[in-house]
Amino acid sequence: MSILNSVIKLFVGDKQQKDLKILQPIVQKVQAFESSLAGLSHDELRNKTVEFKQKISDATKVFRDQIEKLEQEATEAEIDRQEEIFTEIDKLKDEAYEASEVVLEEIMPEAFALVKETAKRFVENEEIEVTATPFDRELSGVHEHVSLDGDKAYWQNSWDAAGKPVVWDMIHYDVQLIGGSVLHQGKIAEMMTGEGKTLVSTLPVYLNALTGNGVHVVTVNDYLAKRDRAWMATIFEFHGLSTDCIDYHQPNSEARRKAYNADITYGTNNEFGFDYLRDNMASSKEDLVQRAPNYAIIDEVDSVLIDDARTPLIISGPVPQGDRHEFNDLKPLVNDLVSLQNKYLVGVLSEAKKLIAEGNTKEGGFLLLRVYRGIPKNKALIKFLSQEGVKQLLQKTENTYMADNNKLMPEIDAELWYVIEEKNNSIDLTDKGIAHLSTKTNDDNFFVLPDMGVEIGAIDESEEAPEKKAELKESLYKDFNVKSERIHTMNQLLKAFSLFEKDVEYVVIDNKVMIVDEQTGRIMDGRRYSDGLHQAIEAKENVKIEDATQTFATVTLQNYFRMYRKLSGMTGTAITEAGEFWEIYKLDVVEIPTNKPIARDDMQDLVYKTTREKYNAVIDDIVKLVNDGRPVLVGTTSVEISELLGRMLKMRKIEHNILNAKLHKREADVVAEAGKPGQVTIATNMAGRGTDIKLSDEVKASGGLAIIGTERHDSRRVDRQLRGRAGRQGDVGSSQFYVALDDNLMRLFGSDRIARMMDRMGLKEGEVIQHSMITKSIERAQKKVEENNFGIRKRLLEYDDIMNSQREFIYKRRRNALDGKR
């Protein structure tokens, strides 16, 4: 593949080089304005914003006048004419937007130079004296760093940023000017960790806020939304642009409406989406908070538009008799079924091991596949599969029995009570399982659905009176509903017991089942599994089973963000998902070069046969690095692994912090401290995004921050995110990933070539293999998973697109009924 890429680059050229060639002139254009702006007084610099706004206003005046005239006509027009008027208004709004974009493109270099000059003045002056405006007077009442004296206002260069005192010390680099122009063009800027993405955003945010139509800065959590707003607001407010953060205010409140009417609004992706849904459930004009979506910059865009895009935003409420369910009644039956299968298959596994050891691979492979179909997550099975030749035998047997559309698979499943398809996260009761449950309940028809067509036909042909027929049909429908609900409940309980592990997929906190985000390792507060699965897990964990709910309003993040006129984003890791960004959002990804060359040493993966050997090697490496005085950041894929490594380090008497991402504020504080000499921090892969790890000279001299990945994640992007923690702004550092053949990724999607190679080399206990071919093979496995996940997200969007056309039509009519506009 790399040879093919090289050939393509030879003829077509490198996309990054092409992009940079087009973008490079922006730096010269900005620099051309720097000297003239540097010669202006503070008041003259602030007046520039007024000039820019006037230019935009002049360019759009003709369209605004026409819109106003048409809106006046719409209040008295007939309904058919109203529809025509609204179509004309929509067209004029589009033309006004295009006209304002032309002006923004024209003033961009000067506007960027103005923001850079403002940043420079706050670095060089502890206090800036200006002529006080009404806006300065308003701000002096809420901000301590803005004070008044007569007709003068004094702006300090230090202020409180969400609980942290900051002294402004940043001036835009040339590469940040390039990043700013990419964001203004409605593209994604991929900038490495530590390249100052938050500062880059000030350039396009200021420029686009000049239109007065609103700019939304979207972040992944409320801590970052509040911090970034408090940190950057002074740059905008100094020029008379208002800022706010929706996460400070209650939904549907006057304060939240005011936040949306600010020139620049910060907030989390979920809150923006939920406000859209709440607005379209509002029963009065006073409850509406949002205005028309204009321009959004999404920080950590990959996390928002890809990781979170698989789960739609849902506002739900209670259903009649939502507290009625059979989870507690069926739980003993499922528990019994799971115990039976586990007990039986542990014996089968012993028999399979014995047969394989004797050389009877046909019978042994048959039994091994049966165990794999019944308890794929069993630790003893996973360990056995890591032994020489065993995984290849399983795959060979599976291929034999899957031939001709699974023709022979019933032979394997005949002795199982249920079958687990781990890759698809699905589970099915077998005939043996249904028979066992019927015996347990003393009811042969306990799980047998009536044949509705036949039964209703029999009732219609009977001699019964019409009233009796209606009664019999009602009883039949009721029986059908009860049994179908029972089968569904049983399936969800089986899933909860067999596929969902505590401290991996979910945790139990304060007697509540909380979902753990598989990408970030964060607790997803307020989220519940749908379709009764969450209630099944609650039954399994013996906590209170919450009532069933129904959906009142829903939207996918994909369709919400596609409503913006212009959308852009920034992240350290987007290029691996560039295809998806273009296909779904029509967003181009541009790689921005680093300000200083990367000095981090990214080593080839170390591959072990079993996780036990792998974790022992990880601990040995940590001990060695700590003794060298280097800080270590250990990335894990689950809470369970974090705690296991924590216990192992405790035994070796190594001080460490475990970060399981329950509090974003604490998360940022711990990650910021992770650069101290000898400091060990264990964190889920994406914990602490948005916070830089700064290193002292002492740490740099000892080799910088060491990144240790304990497992390859399903996504290459998440691994790159972890790697990017080290080597910011040209710092030294290293990254090393450890892999075992029984890791989930390798087990489910890994090529058996690696297992065969390790077998041929005859690796002994604890021995390791490190080769570029292995690393490439692992990346191919990750690509398989990424393609699979992309398919899931695309399918979700295809379903939602149908609903979206209906949603837009209904919401448009609703809005018109509330405020007479569209």
Beta strands, then each sheet from edge to edge (+ up, - down):
strand 1: 127-131
strand 2: 146-149
strand 3: 152-156
strand 4: 158-161
strand 5: 164-167
strand 6: 188-190
strand 7: 215-219
strand 8: 243-245
strand 9: 264-268
strand 10: 295-299
strand 11: 313-318
strand 12: 418-421
strand 13: 426-429
strand 14: 506-509
strand 15: 512-516
strand 16: 523-524
strand 17: 549-555
strand 18: 566-571
strand 19: 589-591
strand 20: 599-602
strand 21: 606-608
strand 22: 632-636
strand 23: 657-659
strand 24: 680-684
strand 25: 705-709
strand 26: 732-740
sheet 1: 1+ 3- 2+
sheet 2: 4+ 5-
sheet 3: 8+ 9+ 7+ 10+ 18+ 6+ 19+
sheet 4: 11+ 17-
sheet 5: 12+ 13-
sheet 6: 14+ 15- 16+
sheet 7: 20+ 26+ 21+
sheet 8: 20+ 26+ 25+ 22+ 24+ 23+
end
